[in-house]
Structure formats: structure tokens, C-alpha cells
């Protein structure tokens, strides 16, 4: 199984962290590694703190998810 994000990729975090339960709202970070068992990502923020975050809480900087909106329009017709 391939990883969606590679090591040292820059991402935006929008979700809860695992260490202290803090909610991150579109904060930029860099991926350090991925845990193969839990499938979480260890990320490092600009201030030097690190936290584990699930894949669904991460987003690439210029990624757009238009496909899910297109599917909704097709289903309504």
C-alpha cells in the first residue's frame, strides 16, 4: 500500500492531534514519518512541536476536491 504523503512533504493540518488533543485549523507543517500499524503521520510544525495526525486531517497545499461536488450534482439530476 502506498502512502498518500511522502516524508518531508509540506501539508496543511485541519483536525485534532493525538498527543494533547489540540485542534489545528489549516496550519502548515512538514511530514516526518508514517506509522505503518496505526497509519498516522508524525508532523512537525514551524514552532518545532511534533504531533501525530490521521491522514484524513491532512491536505496538500494546492489540492482541491472537486470530484465529490461533481458527484453530488450528477446524483441530483
PDB file of N, CA, C and O in Angstrom:
ATOM      1  N   UNK A   1       0.837  -1.172   0.000  1.00  0.00           N
ATOM      2  CA  UNK A   1       0.000   0.000   0.000  1.00  0.00           C
ATOM      3  C   UNK A   1       0.885   1.239   0.000  1.00  0.00           C
ATOM      4  O   UNK A   1       1.854   1.327   0.754  1.00  0.00           O
ATOM      5  N   UNK A   2       0.545   2.175  -0.840  1.00  0.00           N
ATOM      6  CA  UNK A   2       1.345   3.387  -0.962  1.00  0.00           C
ATOM      7  C   UNK A   2       0.838   4.454  -0.003  1.00  0.00           C
ATOM      8  O   UNK A   2      -0.336   4.485   0.365  1.00  0.00           O
ATOM      9  N   UNK A   3       1.763   5.331   0.390  1.00  0.00           N
ATOM     10  CA  UNK A   3       1.393   6.448   1.237  1.00  0.00           C
ATOM     11  C   UNK A   3       0.869   7.585   0.383  1.00  0.00           C
ATOM     12  O   UNK A   3       1.361   7.819  -0.721  1.00  0.00           O
ATOM     13  N   UNK A   4      -0.120   8.284   0.887  1.00  0.00           N
ATOM     14  CA  UNK A   4      -0.656   9.437   0.180  1.00  0.00           C
ATOM     15  C   UNK A   4       0.320  10.599   0.246  1.00  0.00           C
ATOM     16  O   UNK A   4       0.427  11.379  -0.700  1.00  0.00           O
ATOM     17  N   UNK A   5       1.035  10.719   1.363  1.00  0.00           N
ATOM     18  CA  UNK A   5       2.004  11.792   1.562  1.00  0.00           C
ATOM     19  C   UNK A   5       3.384  11.185   1.773  1.00  0.00           C
ATOM     20  O   UNK A   5       3.522  10.172   2.459  1.00  0.00           O
ATOM     21  N   UNK A   6       4.391  11.794   1.193  1.00  0.00           N
ATOM     22  CA  UNK A   6       5.763  11.326   1.352  1.00  0.00           C
ATOM     23  C   UNK A   6       6.426  12.074   2.503  1.00  0.00           C
ATOM     24  O   UNK A   6       5.931  13.108   2.951  1.00  0.00           O
ATOM     25  N   UNK A   7       7.550  11.541   2.974  1.00  0.00           N
ATOM     26  CA  UNK A   7       8.316  12.219   4.007  1.00  0.00           C
ATOM     27  C   UNK A   7       8.836  13.544   3.466  1.00  0.00           C
ATOM     28  O   UNK A   7       9.201  13.650   2.295  1.00  0.00           O
ATOM     29  N   UNK A   8       8.863  14.552   4.334  1.00  0.00           N
ATOM     30  CA  UNK A   8       9.329  15.911   4.043  1.00  0.00           C
ATOM     31  C   UNK A   8       8.400  16.670   3.099  1.00  0.00           C
ATOM     32  O   UNK A   8       8.811  17.671   2.511  1.00  0.00           O
ATOM     33  N   UNK A   9       7.158  16.215   2.941  1.00  0.00           N
ATOM     34  CA  UNK A   9       6.157  16.964   2.181  1.00  0.00           C
ATOM     35  C   UNK A   9       5.554  18.033   3.072  1.00  0.00           C
ATOM     36  O   UNK A   9       5.402  17.837   4.278  1.00  0.00           O
ATOM     37  N   UNK A  10       5.213  19.157   2.479  1.00  0.00           N
ATOM     38  CA  UNK A  10       4.544  20.222   3.205  1.00  0.00           C
ATOM     39  C   UNK A  10       3.040  20.009   3.079  1.00  0.00           C
ATOM     40  O   UNK A  10       2.528  19.787   1.982  1.00  0.00           O
ATOM     41  N   UNK A  11       2.337  20.080   4.206  1.00  0.00           N
ATOM     42  CA  UNK A  11       0.896  19.849   4.233  1.00  0.00           C
ATOM     43  C   UNK A  11       0.224  20.884   5.139  1.00  0.00           C
ATOM     44  O   UNK A  11       0.880  21.570   5.924  1.00  0.00           O
ATOM     45  N   UNK A  12      -1.100  20.976   5.008  1.00  0.00           N
ATOM     46  CA  UNK A  12      -1.905  21.760   5.923  1.00  0.00           C
ATOM     47  C   UNK A  12      -2.694  20.807   6.797  1.00  0.00           C
ATOM     48  O   UNK A  12      -3.223  19.805   6.316  1.00  0.00           O
ATOM     49  N   UNK A  13      -2.772  21.119   8.082  1.00  0.00           N
ATOM     50  CA  UNK A  13      -3.450  20.255   9.051  1.00  0.00           C
ATOM     51  C   UNK A  13      -4.763  20.909   9.458  1.00  0.00           C
ATOM     52  O   UNK A  13      -4.791  22.075   9.853  1.00  0.00           O
ATOM     53  N   UNK A  14      -5.844  20.152   9.359  1.00  0.00           N
ATOM     54  CA  UNK A  14      -7.158  20.612   9.805  1.00  0.00           C
ATOM     55  C   UNK A  14      -7.815  19.455  10.541  1.00  0.00           C
ATOM     56  O   UNK A  14      -8.537  18.655   9.946  1.00  0.00           O
ATOM     57  N   UNK A  15      -7.558  19.376  11.844  1.00  0.00           N
ATOM     58  CA  UNK A  15      -8.115  18.296  12.644  1.00  0.00           C
ATOM     59  C   UNK A  15      -7.426  18.199  13.994  1.00  0.00           C
ATOM     60  O   UNK A  15      -6.586  19.033  14.330  1.00  0.00           O
ATOM     61  N   UNK A  16      -7.779  17.189  14.760  1.00  0.00           N
ATOM     62  CA  UNK A  16      -7.238  17.001  16.108  1.00  0.00           C
ATOM     63  C   UNK A  16      -5.937  16.219  16.080  1.00  0.00           C
ATOM     64  O   UNK A  16      -5.766  15.300  15.278  1.00  0.00           O
ATOM     65  N   UNK A  17      -5.033  16.588  16.954  1.00  0.00           N
ATOM     66  CA  UNK A  17      -3.786  15.856  17.137  1.00  0.00           C
ATOM     67  C   UNK A  17      -3.963  14.765  18.177  1.00  0.00           C
ATOM     68  O   UNK A  17      -4.893  14.812  18.982  1.00  0.00           O
ATOM     69  N   UNK A  18      -3.068  13.779  18.160  1.00  0.00           N
ATOM     70  CA  UNK A  18      -3.181  12.638  19.058  1.00  0.00           C
ATOM     71  C   UNK A  18      -2.499  12.879  20.409  1.00  0.00           C
ATOM     72  O   UNK A  18      -2.963  12.344  21.417  1.00  0.00           O
ATOM     73  N   UNK A  19      -1.427  13.655  20.467  1.00  0.00           N
ATOM     74  CA  UNK A  19      -0.670  13.805  21.711  1.00  0.00           C
ATOM     75  C   UNK A  19      -1.456  14.541  22.791  1.00  0.00           C
ATOM     76  O   UNK A  19      -1.663  14.000  23.878  1.00  0.00           O
ATOM     77  N   UNK A  20      -1.890  15.747  22.514  1.00  0.00           N
ATOM     78  CA  UNK A  20      -2.591  16.522  23.531  1.00  0.00           C
ATOM     79  C   UNK A  20      -4.011  16.895  23.131  1.00  0.00           C
ATOM     80  O   UNK A  20      -4.652  17.682  23.827  1.00  0.00           O
ATOM     81  N   UNK A  21      -4.518  16.354  22.035  1.00  0.00           N
ATOM     82  CA  UNK A  21      -5.895  16.591  21.619  1.00  0.00           C
ATOM     83  C   UNK A  21      -6.163  17.995  21.121  1.00  0.00           C
ATOM     84  O   UNK A  21      -7.315  18.427  21.089  1.00  0.00           O
ATOM     85  N   UNK A  22      -5.130  18.712  20.734  1.00  0.00           N
ATOM     86  CA  UNK A  22      -5.289  20.079  20.255  1.00  0.00           C
ATOM     87  C   UNK A  22      -5.868  20.073  18.845  1.00  0.00           C
ATOM     88  O   UNK A  22      -5.520  19.221  18.027  1.00  0.00           O
ATOM     89  N   UNK A  23      -6.759  21.034  18.567  1.00  0.00           N
ATOM     90  CA  UNK A  23      -7.362  21.147  17.239  1.00  0.00           C
ATOM     91  C   UNK A  23      -6.545  22.126  16.409  1.00  0.00           C
ATOM     92  O   UNK A  23      -6.307  23.260  16.825  1.00  0.00           O
ATOM     93  N   UNK A  24      -6.118  21.679  15.234  1.00  0.00           N
ATOM     94  CA  UNK A  24      -5.339  22.517  14.317  1.00  0.00           C
ATOM     95  C   UNK A  24      -6.240  22.934  13.164  1.00  0.00           C
ATOM     96  O   UNK A  24      -6.913  22.098  12.561  1.00  0.00           O
ATOM     97  N   UNK A  25      -6.252  24.227  12.860  1.00  0.00           N
ATOM     98  CA  UNK A  25      -7.112  24.756  11.819  1.00  0.00           C
ATOM     99  C   UNK A  25      -6.255  25.351  10.697  1.00  0.00           C
ATOM    100  O   UNK A  25      -5.830  26.503  10.776  1.00  0.00           O
ATOM    101  N   UNK A  26      -6.005  24.551   9.649  1.00  0.00           N
ATOM    102  CA  UNK A  26      -5.224  24.957   8.475  1.00  0.00           C
ATOM    103  C   UNK A  26      -3.859  25.526   8.842  1.00  0.00           C
ATOM    104  O   UNK A  26      -3.508  26.633   8.433  1.00  0.00           O
ATOM    105  N   UNK A  27      -3.098  24.768   9.611  1.00  0.00           N
ATOM    106  CA  UNK A  27      -1.746  25.154   9.995  1.00  0.00           C
ATOM    107  C   UNK A  27      -0.769  24.345   9.152  1.00  0.00           C
ATOM    108  O   UNK A  27      -0.915  23.130   9.014  1.00  0.00           O
ATOM    109  N   UNK A  28       0.233  25.027   8.587  1.00  0.00           N
ATOM    110  CA  UNK A  28       1.199  24.328   7.744  1.00  0.00           C
ATOM    111  C   UNK A  28       2.181  23.536   8.599  1.00  0.00           C
ATOM    112  O   UNK A  28       2.543  23.945   9.702  1.00  0.00           O
ATOM    113  N   UNK A  29       2.602  22.395   8.064  1.00  0.00           N
ATOM    114  CA  UNK A  29       3.521  21.502   8.767  1.00  0.00           C
ATOM    115  C   UNK A  29       4.274  20.660   7.741  1.00  0.00           C
ATOM    116  O   UNK A  29       3.951  20.663   6.553  1.00  0.00           O
ATOM    117  N   UNK A  30       5.283  19.941   8.228  1.00  0.00           N
ATOM    118  CA  UNK A  30       6.085  19.052   7.382  1.00  0.00           C
ATOM    119  C   UNK A  30       5.970  17.634   7.942  1.00  0.00           C
ATOM    120  O   UNK A  30       6.036  17.432   9.154  1.00  0.00           O
ATOM    121  N   UNK A  31       5.800  16.668   7.064  1.00  0.00           N
ATOM    122  CA  UNK A  31       5.668  15.272   7.479  1.00  0.00           C
ATOM    123  C   UNK A  31       7.046  14.692   7.769  1.00  0.00           C
ATOM    124  O   UNK A  31       7.974  14.830   6.972  1.00  0.00           O
ATOM    125  N   UNK A  32       7.162  14.045   8.914  1.00  0.00           N
ATOM    126  CA  UNK A  32       8.426  13.408   9.299  1.00  0.00           C
ATOM    127  C   UNK A  32       8.394  11.926   8.948  1.00  0.00           C
ATOM    128  O   UNK A  32       9.307  11.422   8.295  1.00  0.00           O
ATOM    129  N   UNK A  33       7.339  11.222   9.382  1.00  0.00           N
ATOM    130  CA  UNK A  33       7.235   9.796   9.088  1.00  0.00           C
ATOM    131  C   UNK A  33       5.788   9.343   9.206  1.00  0.00           C
ATOM    132  O   UNK A  33       4.921  10.087   9.665  1.00  0.00           O
ATOM    133  N   UNK A  34       5.542   8.089   8.778  1.00  0.00           N
ATOM    134  CA  UNK A  34       4.218   7.475   8.886  1.00  0.00           C
ATOM    135  C   UNK A  34       4.327   6.202   9.703  1.00  0.00           C
ATOM    136  O   UNK A  34       5.241   5.404   9.501  1.00  0.00           O
ATOM    137  N   UNK A  35       3.402   6.015  10.618  1.00  0.00           N
ATOM    138  CA  UNK A  35       3.368   4.807  11.420  1.00  0.00           C
ATOM    139  C   UNK A  35       2.669   3.708  10.616  1.00  0.00           C
ATOM    140  O   UNK A  35       1.503   3.870  10.254  1.00  0.00           O
ATOM    141  N   UNK A  36       3.355   2.587  10.326  1.00  0.00           N
ATOM    142  CA  UNK A  36       2.751   1.557   9.477  1.00  0.00           C
ATOM    143  C   UNK A  36       1.590   0.808  10.133  1.00  0.00           C
ATOM    144  O   UNK A  36       0.721   0.295   9.427  1.00  0.00           O
ATOM    145  N   UNK A  37       1.556   0.735  11.459  1.00  0.00           N
ATOM    146  CA  UNK A  37       0.488  -0.012  12.117  1.00  0.00           C
ATOM    147  C   UNK A  37      -0.778   0.826  12.266  1.00  0.00           C
ATOM    148  O   UNK A  37      -1.853   0.407  11.838  1.00  0.00           O
ATOM    149  N   UNK A  38      -0.656   2.003  12.870  1.00  0.00           N
ATOM    150  CA  UNK A  38      -1.819   2.865  13.093  1.00  0.00           C
ATOM    151  C   UNK A  38      -2.152   3.743  11.888  1.00  0.00           C
ATOM    152  O   UNK A  38      -3.241   4.312  11.826  1.00  0.00           O
ATOM    153  N   UNK A  39      -1.247   3.860  10.948  1.00  0.00           N
ATOM    154  CA  UNK A  39      -1.399   4.643   9.730  1.00  0.00           C
ATOM    155  C   UNK A  39      -1.636   6.118  10.027  1.00  0.00           C
ATOM    156  O   UNK A  39      -2.410   6.787   9.342  1.00  0.00           O
ATOM    157  N   UNK A  40      -0.957   6.616  11.059  1.00  0.00           N
ATOM    158  CA  UNK A  40      -0.959   8.033  11.386  1.00  0.00           C
ATOM    159  C   UNK A  40       0.338   8.649  10.897  1.00  0.00           C
ATOM    160  O   UNK A  40       1.311   7.942  10.633  1.00  0.00           O
ATOM    161  N   UNK A  41       0.350   9.968  10.778  1.00  0.00           N
ATOM    162  CA  UNK A  41       1.530  10.679  10.324  1.00  0.00           C
ATOM    163  C   UNK A  41       2.097  11.523  11.459  1.00  0.00           C
ATOM    164  O   UNK A  41       1.354  12.202  12.169  1.00  0.00           O
ATOM    165  N   UNK A  42       3.420  11.477  11.627  1.00  0.00           N
ATOM    166  CA  UNK A  42       4.108  12.342  12.572  1.00  0.00           C
ATOM    167  C   UNK A  42       4.483  13.609  11.819  1.00  0.00           C
ATOM    168  O   UNK A  42       5.203  13.553  10.823  1.00  0.00           O
ATOM    169  N   UNK A  43       3.999  14.744  12.289  1.00  0.00           N
ATOM    170  CA  UNK A  43       4.259  16.005  11.596  1.00  0.00           C
ATOM    171  C   UNK A  43       4.975  16.970  12.529  1.00  0.00           C
ATOM    172  O   UNK A  43       4.869  16.875  13.751  1.00  0.00           O
ATOM    173  N   UNK A  44       5.702  17.899  11.928  1.00  0.00           N
ATOM    174  CA  UNK A  44       6.446  18.902  12.683  1.00  0.00           C
ATOM    175  C   UNK A  44       5.984  20.275  12.233  1.00  0.00           C
ATOM    176  O   UNK A  44       5.965  20.576  11.039  1.00  0.00           O
ATOM    177  N   UNK A  45       5.610  21.112  13.205  1.00  0.00           N
ATOM    178  CA  UNK A  45       5.141  22.451  12.916  1.00  0.00           C
ATOM    179  C   UNK A  45       6.306  23.437  12.882  1.00  0.00           C
ATOM    180  O   UNK A  45       7.436  23.082  13.216  1.00  0.00           O
ATOM    181  N   UNK A  46       6.027  24.669  12.480  1.00  0.00           N
ATOM    182  CA  UNK A  46       7.072  25.693  12.371  1.00  0.00           C
ATOM    183  C   UNK A  46       7.698  26.034  13.713  1.00  0.00           C
ATOM    184  O   UNK A  46       8.877  26.383  13.774  1.00  0.00           O
ATOM    185  N   UNK A  47       6.924  25.937  14.788  1.00  0.00           N
ATOM    186  CA  UNK A  47       7.467  26.273  16.114  1.00  0.00           C
ATOM    187  C   UNK A  47       8.288  25.149  16.726  1.00  0.00           C
ATOM    188  O   UNK A  47       8.815  25.305  17.827  1.00  0.00           O
ATOM    189  N   UNK A  48       8.408  24.014  16.032  1.00  0.00           N
ATOM    190  CA  UNK A  48       9.245  22.914  16.491  1.00  0.00           C
ATOM    191  C   UNK A  48       8.498  21.798  17.195  1.00  0.00           C
ATOM    192  O   UNK A  48       9.098  20.770  17.510  1.00  0.00           O
ATOM    193  N   UNK A  49       7.223  21.964  17.450  1.00  0.00           N
ATOM    194  CA  UNK A  49       6.447  20.915  18.115  1.00  0.00           C
ATOM    195  C   UNK A  49       6.091  19.816  17.119  1.00  0.00           C
ATOM    196  O   UNK A  49       5.987  20.063  15.917  1.00  0.00           O
ATOM    197  N   UNK A  50       5.908  18.620  17.625  1.00  0.00           N
ATOM    198  CA  UNK A  50       5.555  17.461  16.806  1.00  0.00           C
ATOM    199  C   UNK A  50       4.271  16.848  17.335  1.00  0.00           C
ATOM    200  O   UNK A  50       3.991  16.911  18.532  1.00  0.00           O
ATOM    201  N   UNK A  51       3.491  16.254  16.439  1.00  0.00           N
ATOM    202  CA  UNK A  51       2.239  15.621  16.837  1.00  0.00           C
ATOM    203  C   UNK A  51       1.870  14.557  15.811  1.00  0.00           C
ATOM    204  O   UNK A  51       2.276  14.630  14.651  1.00  0.00           O
ATOM    205  N   UNK A  52       1.096  13.569  16.250  1.00  0.00           N
ATOM    206  CA  UNK A  52       0.577  12.533  15.362  1.00  0.00           C
ATOM    207  C   UNK A  52      -0.802  12.949  14.885  1.00  0.00           C
ATOM    208  O   UNK A  52      -1.636  13.373  15.684  1.00  0.00           O
ATOM    209  N   UNK A  53      -1.047  12.830  13.581  1.00  0.00           N
ATOM    210  CA  UNK A  53      -2.319  13.240  12.996  1.00  0.00           C
ATOM    211  C   UNK A  53      -2.768  12.168  12.016  1.00  0.00           C
ATOM    212  O   UNK A  53      -1.936  11.543  11.357  1.00  0.00           O
ATOM    213  N   UNK A  54      -4.077  11.948  11.912  1.00  0.00           N
ATOM    214  CA  UNK A  54      -4.613  10.980  10.963  1.00  0.00           C
ATOM    215  C   UNK A  54      -4.569  11.545   9.548  1.00  0.00           C
ATOM    216  O   UNK A  54      -4.512  12.759   9.351  1.00  0.00           O
ATOM    217  N   UNK A  55      -4.596  10.653   8.577  1.00  0.00           N
ATOM    218  CA  UNK A  55      -4.481  11.037   7.171  1.00  0.00           C
ATOM    219  C   UNK A  55      -5.640  11.925   6.718  1.00  0.00           C
ATOM    220  O   UNK A  55      -5.446  12.810   5.885  1.00  0.00           O
ATOM    221  N   UNK A  56      -6.833  11.703   7.250  1.00  0.00           N
ATOM    222  CA  UNK A  56      -7.991  12.482   6.815  1.00  0.00           C
ATOM    223  C   UNK A  56      -7.912  13.942   7.254  1.00  0.00           C
ATOM    224  O   UNK A  56      -8.658  14.778   6.745  1.00  0.00           O
ATOM    225  N   UNK A  57      -7.023  14.258   8.186  1.00  0.00           N
ATOM    226  CA  UNK A  57      -6.871  15.634   8.668  1.00  0.00           C
ATOM    227  C   UNK A  57      -5.801  16.404   7.900  1.00  0.00           C
ATOM    228  O   UNK A  57      -5.585  17.586   8.171  1.00  0.00           O
ATOM    229  N   UNK A  58      -5.134  15.766   6.955  1.00  0.00           N
ATOM    230  CA  UNK A  58      -4.059  16.411   6.209  1.00  0.00           C
ATOM    231  C   UNK A  58      -4.514  16.763   4.802  1.00  0.00           C
ATOM    232  O   UNK A  58      -5.351  16.078   4.215  1.00  0.00           O
ATOM    233  N   UNK A  59      -3.947  17.849   4.267  1.00  0.00           N
ATOM    234  CA  UNK A  59      -4.281  18.287   2.917  1.00  0.00           C
ATOM    235  C   UNK A  59      -3.029  18.863   2.273  1.00  0.00           C
ATOM    236  O   UNK A  59      -2.262  19.573   2.923  1.00  0.00           O
ATOM    237  N   UNK A  60      -2.821  18.559   1.005  1.00  0.00           N
ATOM    238  CA  UNK A  60      -1.712  19.137   0.265  1.00  0.00           C
ATOM    239  C   UNK A  60      -2.001  20.617   0.000  1.00  0.00           C
ATOM    240  O   UNK A  60      -3.168  21.001  -0.077  1.00  0.00           O
ATOM    241  N   UNK A  61      -0.977  21.452  -0.140  1.00  0.00           N
ATOM    242  CA  UNK A  61      -1.207  22.899  -0.245  1.00  0.00           C
ATOM    243  C   UNK A  61      -2.108  23.337  -1.390  1.00  0.00           C
ATOM    244  O   UNK A  61      -2.924  24.238  -1.197  1.00  0.00           O
ATOM    245  N   UNK A  62      -1.999  22.744  -2.567  1.00  0.00           N
ATOM    246  CA  UNK A  62      -2.784  23.205  -3.701  1.00  0.00           C
ATOM    247  C   UNK A  62      -3.800  22.172  -4.166  1.00  0.00           C
ATOM    248  O   UNK A  62      -4.229  22.209  -5.319  1.00  0.00           O
ATOM    249  N   UNK A  63      -4.187  21.260  -3.300  1.00  0.00           N
ATOM    250  CA  UNK A  63      -5.143  20.215  -3.674  1.00  0.00           C
ATOM    251  C   UNK A  63      -6.570  20.738  -3.548  1.00  0.00           C
ATOM    252  O   UNK A  63      -6.904  21.488  -2.631  1.00  0.00           O
ATOM    253  N   UNK A  64      -7.386  20.322  -4.490  1.00  0.00           N
ATOM    254  CA  UNK A  64      -8.804  20.679  -4.461  1.00  0.00           C
ATOM    255  C   UNK A  64      -9.608  19.411  -4.648  1.00  0.00           C
ATOM    256  O   UNK A  64      -9.226  18.532  -5.420  1.00  0.00           O
ATOM    257  N   UNK A  65     -10.697  19.319  -3.959  1.00  0.00           N
ATOM    258  CA  UNK A  65     -11.546  18.123  -4.027  1.00  0.00           C
ATOM    259  C   UNK A  65     -12.846  18.452  -4.744  1.00  0.00           C
ATOM    260  O   UNK A  65     -13.910  18.492  -4.126  1.00  0.00           O
ATOM    261  N   UNK A  66     -12.761  18.685  -6.043  1.00  0.00           N
ATOM    262  CA  UNK A  66     -13.948  18.993  -6.804  1.00  0.00           C
ATOM    263  C   UNK A  66     -14.719  17.740  -7.196  1.00  0.00           C
ATOM    264  O   UNK A  66     -15.897  17.834  -7.539  1.00  0.00           O
ATOM    265  N   UNK A  67     -14.098  16.588  -7.155  1.00  0.00           N
ATOM    266  CA  UNK A  67     -14.771  15.372  -7.605  1.00  0.00           C
ATOM    267  C   UNK A  67     -15.987  15.046  -6.745  1.00  0.00           C
ATOM    268  O   UNK A  67     -16.996  14.573  -7.269  1.00  0.00           O
ATOM    269  N   UNK A  68     -15.916  15.288  -5.443  1.00  0.00           N
ATOM    270  CA  UNK A  68     -17.064  14.966  -4.597  1.00  0.00           C
ATOM    271  C   UNK A  68     -18.233  15.911  -4.866  1.00  0.00           C
ATOM    272  O   UNK A  68     -19.386  15.522  -4.679  1.00  0.00           O
ATOM    273  N   UNK A  69     -17.963  17.142  -5.299  1.00  0.00           N
ATOM    274  CA  UNK A  69     -19.047  18.065  -5.629  1.00  0.00           C
ATOM    275  C   UNK A  69     -19.676  17.714  -6.979  1.00  0.00           C
ATOM    276  O   UNK A  69     -20.881  17.886  -7.160  1.00  0.00           O
ATOM    277  N   UNK A  70     -18.887  17.233  -7.908  1.00  0.00           N
ATOM    278  CA  UNK A  70     -19.412  16.820  -9.207  1.00  0.00           C
ATOM    279  C   UNK A  70     -20.342  15.624  -9.064  1.00  0.00           C
ATOM    280  O   UNK A  70     -21.365  15.547  -9.744  1.00  0.00           O
ATOM    281  N   UNK A  71     -19.994  14.691  -8.185  1.00  0.00           N
ATOM    282  CA  UNK A  71     -20.828  13.512  -7.971  1.00  0.00           C
ATOM    283  C   UNK A  71     -22.189  13.910  -7.412  1.00  0.00           C
ATOM    284  O   UNK A  71     -23.205  13.319  -7.778  1.00  0.00           O
ATOM    285  N   UNK A  72     -22.218  14.899  -6.534  1.00  0.00           N
ATOM    286  CA  UNK A  72     -23.487  15.327  -5.960  1.00  0.00           C
ATOM    287  C   UNK A  72     -24.398  15.916  -7.030  1.00  0.00           C
ATOM    288  O   UNK A  72     -25.600  15.652  -7.037  1.00  0.00           O
ATOM    289  N   UNK A  73     -23.837  16.705  -7.924  1.00  0.00           N
ATOM    290  CA  UNK A  73     -24.645  17.327  -8.976  1.00  0.00           C
ATOM    291  C   UNK A  73     -25.225  16.273  -9.913  1.00  0.00           C
ATOM    292  O   UNK A  73     -26.368  16.399 -10.353  1.00  0.00           O
ATOM    293  N   UNK A  74     -24.454  15.244 -10.219  1.00  0.00           N
ATOM    294  CA  UNK A  74     -24.935  14.186 -11.107  1.00  0.00           C
ATOM    295  C   UNK A  74     -26.044  13.381 -10.443  1.00  0.00           C
ATOM    296  O   UNK A  74     -26.983  12.954 -11.114  1.00  0.00           O
ATOM    297  N   UNK A  75     -25.946  13.167  -9.134  1.00  0.00           N
ATOM    298  CA  UNK A  75     -26.942  12.373  -8.447  1.00  0.00           C
ATOM    299  C   UNK A  75     -28.271  13.113  -8.324  1.00  0.00           C
ATOM    300  O   UNK A  75     -29.325  12.477  -8.322  1.00  0.00           O
ATOM    301  N   UNK A  76     -28.244  14.438  -8.220  1.00  0.00           N
ATOM    302  CA  UNK A  76     -29.476  15.203  -8.065  1.00  0.00           C
ATOM    303  C   UNK A  76     -30.291  15.256  -9.338  1.00  0.00           C
ATOM    304  O   UNK A  76     -31.512  15.395  -9.270  1.00  0.00           O
ATOM    305  N   UNK A  77     -29.660  15.150 -10.499  1.00  0.00           N
ATOM    306  CA  UNK A  77     -30.383  15.264 -11.776  1.00  0.00           C
ATOM    307  C   UNK A  77     -31.191  14.055 -12.105  1.00  0.00           C
ATOM    308  O   UNK A  77     -31.847  14.016 -13.146  1.00  0.00           O
TER     309      UNK A  77
END
